[in-house]
């Protein structure tokens, strides 16, 4: 898949289409998700003011002195939210690949509300742990929660598109995402003043864990690459006015590997191409309800085919993946 062919899908066109056209557009998305599971989504309806506000607040946070950011650091190894400083995570370890820590820092936040129905101690201690809000910059929490809410809405709309792409009623996934345990991550890849260690990347090769990811990369940035079907690493170009969407491991299980959760990484481009420059992104990791039973969809099984995966619960599955990445 060459860069000019990177698929760009207009969500507003799908949402405004008649039933027959929706089915045709769904087939386009099905073909993309069978091949790489990566596409850009425009016509998403997310306010540019909401995007700009959280982007600016995240940048201002990362500009703060290290000791200020450390005030909201994760209190212990494995705590999911708050600030995670440079070189404290190695995403490649989620695939049992030993690698140097990734050249990035992040701020992480979880669901905006804790449903009264959630009583599982593991859920309360992990997915519904408190987000550790910084005091500065002013307005950070408001900007973050507005963007999180917009991503939650967008993810639900994309899941309706996915349902149609799988020849299911468009509301099929609605019941699985009434109280999703999604997470939002602001990522900062600091300017590099020394060469990386051998094998050290900004983000090691990994797949995402949940149903889908909504990524907002920095305009004009380079470094995000996916493993193409032919086995080569291919750059993903930022598309102005669009989010980059990819499916995760849980969706691959759900579809019995009809859809692929593609390996991707963030590399260091050559210095002359901005490889040492600072880079920022926002990633929203959409995840079904903690107790959602993820069972292979009958609609994805060919005649005579049996499921490759046993059912799993969304929350415990996610927790196991996350804990494997701690450096």
N, C-alpha and C positions, 0 to 999 in steps of 0.2 A: 504494500500500500504506500504510494508516494504521497508527499505532502499535499500537492494540489488535489488529490483524490480524498483527502480526509473528509469524512461525511459531516455535513452540516444539516440539521433537521429543524424545521420551523414548527415549534409546538403550537403556536397560535393557529396555523393553518390546519393542523390536525383537529384542534378543539372546535374549530368553526365548520368543519367539513360535515357533509352528509354521511350516512352510514356506509355506503359503498366506497366512498373516497377514504373514509377512516380505515376500512379494511385494507385498501391498497397501501396506504401510508404505513399501516401496521406491518405489512409484509416487508416494506423497506427496512424498518427497524429490526425485524426478525433476522433479516439477512445480515445486517451489521453485527448484531449480537451473536450470531453464529460464527462470524469470522474473527472479530477482535473485541467486541463489546465496548468500543470507544467511539464516541461521536460528540459533536458540538451541538448544543441546543440554543437556538435563538428564538425570538418571539415568545420569551418566557414570562414577560409581564412583570418582572421584579423591578421596582423603582430604582432608577439610577442614583437618587439621593440616598436610599438605604445602602446601596453598594458602596458609594463614595464615603459615606460616614463611617462605616465599619472599617473600610480599608485605611482611611486616614487615622482612625483611633488605634488600629493595630500597629501601624507604622510608628505612631507616637509612643506607644507602649514599648516597642522594641528599641526605640531610641533612648529609653531611660537608662540610667546607670545600672550596672549589674546588681548592685546591692539592693536597689529599689525593686527590681524585678524579682529578686530572690524572696522578697517579703510574701509573695503569693506562690512560692514554689510548691510542688507536690510534697506533702509532709513525709512521705515514705515511699520506698520503691514499689511501684505497681499502682500507686494512687492515680486515678485516671485524669484528674482535672487540675487546673492551675498552670503555673509556668514550669516548663521543662527546659533546662539550660542546654547549651551546646554540648554535643558529643555525649549525650546520656541515653541515646536510643540507637538501636541498629535494626532497621526493619528487615534486613535480609535474614535475621535470626528466626523470623516467623516461618521460614522455610528450612530451618535447621542448617543454614549456611553461616559459617563463622566469618565475620567481617569486622573491620574497624568501625567505631561509632560514626553515625551520620553527622555531616557538617551542617547542622541546623539547630535552631531553637524554636520553641512553640508555646502558644497559649491555648489551653484546651477547656472546653465547657460542655456540660451535658444538658439533659432535658430541663426545660424551664419550669416544670411543675412535677410534683411527686404524687401520683394518683393514690387516693386512700386505699384502693384495692390491693396495692402492692405491699405484701408482707414478707416476701422471701428475703431472708437476711442477706443472702449473697447479692440480690438485686439492690437492696438498700445500701449496702456497703460499697457497691461497685458502680453500676450505671446511674443510680440515684444519689451518689455521693454529692456533697456540696461542691459547686463551682466556687473557686477562691477568687473573688473579684478584687482587682487592684483599685487603689484610691485614685490613681492617675493613669492616663490622662482623664480630665473631667469629661463625663458623658460616655465613658467606655462601656459601662454596663448597658445603658440604654441603646447605644448603637449596636452592640453585640446581640441583644435580645431581639431587636427589630429584624436584624439580618437572619438570625436563627429561625424566627417565626416565618419569614419569607421562604427560607430554604425548606422548612417542614411542609409548607403548602406546595411548593414547586415539586418536591419529591413525591407527594401524594398524586399530583397530576401526572408526573412521569410514570408512576406505577399504573395508572389507568391506561396510558399509552402502551406500557408493557403488556398489560392484560390483553388488549386488542391484538398486539403483535403475536401473542400466544394462542389466538383464537378462543379467548375466554371472554365472558361478559366484562365490560370495562370496570365494573365495581368489584371484581373478584377479590382483589387484594385489600379492599377497604377494611375488612374486619381484622386483618392482621396488623394494621398500623393505626389503631385507635389511640394508643399510647406508646408511640415508637421510642426506642431507647437510643436515639441518634446522638451524635456528637459533632461539634464544630471545632475545627482546629485552624488557628492562624499560624502560619509557618514563615519563619524568617531564615533565609540562608545568608549569613553575614558575608560581608566583603572578606575575601581571603588575602592575607598578607604573606602567607607561606604556602608552599606547595602541599597538597594533600598527601597523606600517608599512602603507601602502595595499596591499591584496592579500595581506597576510601572515596565514597561518593557523597553527594548532598543528601540523597536518600537511596539506600540500597534497593536492589531488585526485590519486589514483593508483589503480592496481589492484595487487594482490599478484601475485607472480611464479610461485609454485609450484603444488603440488597442492591444498593447503588451508591455512588459517590458523585457529588456535585462540586467540581473544582473551578475556582476562579484564579487563573494564573496571571502573573503580572504582564501587562501589555508589552509585546515585543520581546518577551523573555525566551530564552532557549534552555534546553537541558532535559525537559520531560521527554522520555522515550518509552515506546512500547515494543514488546517482542512480537514482530509480525508473524503471520502464519508460515512464511518461508524461513523463519529462524533468524532473521536479521533484526537489529535494533533500529527503529524508525522514529524520528522526531515527531512530536505532536505540536502543531503550530497554534499559538493563541489566536482565537478568532474574535475580532472586535465585536462587542455587543453580545457575546455568547458565553455560555458555560461549557466546560468539558465534562461529559458524563461518562462514567464507566460502571459496568456491573461488577459485583463482588462475588466472593466464594459462595455465599449463601444462595444467591440467585442461580449460580451454576448448579449447586446441589438441587435446588428447587426444580430446575428444568432438566435434570438428569444429564447435565453437560451438553444439552442442545445449545445453550449459550455458554460462552467462555469467559472466565475471569482471567484477564490477560495480565501477564507479568509486565511490570513497568518500573521505572527508576528515574531518578534525577541525577544526571551526570554533570561533570564540570567541563563545559565547552572550552576550547582553546582560549587562552588569555586574550588573543586578538579579537575573539568573538564574544567577549564579555564574560568569559568563564570564571573570572575572579570577582565579578561584580556582585553586589548585594542583589538578592531576589526575594520576592514575597509572594505568597499565595494564600488562599482560603479554601479549606476542604471541609465539606459537610458529608459526614458518613451516615447514611440512612440505614436504620436497622429496625426490623419489625419488633412488636411488643415483646417484652421479656419472656412471657409464657407462650408465645406463638409456636405452635408445632409446625415445623418445616418438613413437609412430606413431599416426595417427588410428585409433580403434577401428572395426572393421568394423560392430560392433553399433550404432554411432551414425549410420551412413550410410543414408539412405533409398534405395529402389530407383532405380538409375541415377545416384545422386549420387556425385561424386568428392571425394576429400579436398581441403580448402582449404589444408592445411599440409603441407610436407615434413617428414620425420622430423628431430628434433633430439635431441642428447644433453643430458640433464638438467643436468649440471654447467656446461658451457660456456654454456648458455642462461641459467642463473641468474647466472653471473658477469658476463655482458654487461649484464644488467638492473641489477645492483647498482652497477656502476661508473658508470652513467649518472646516478645520484642525487647524486653528490658535489657539494656546492655550490662 
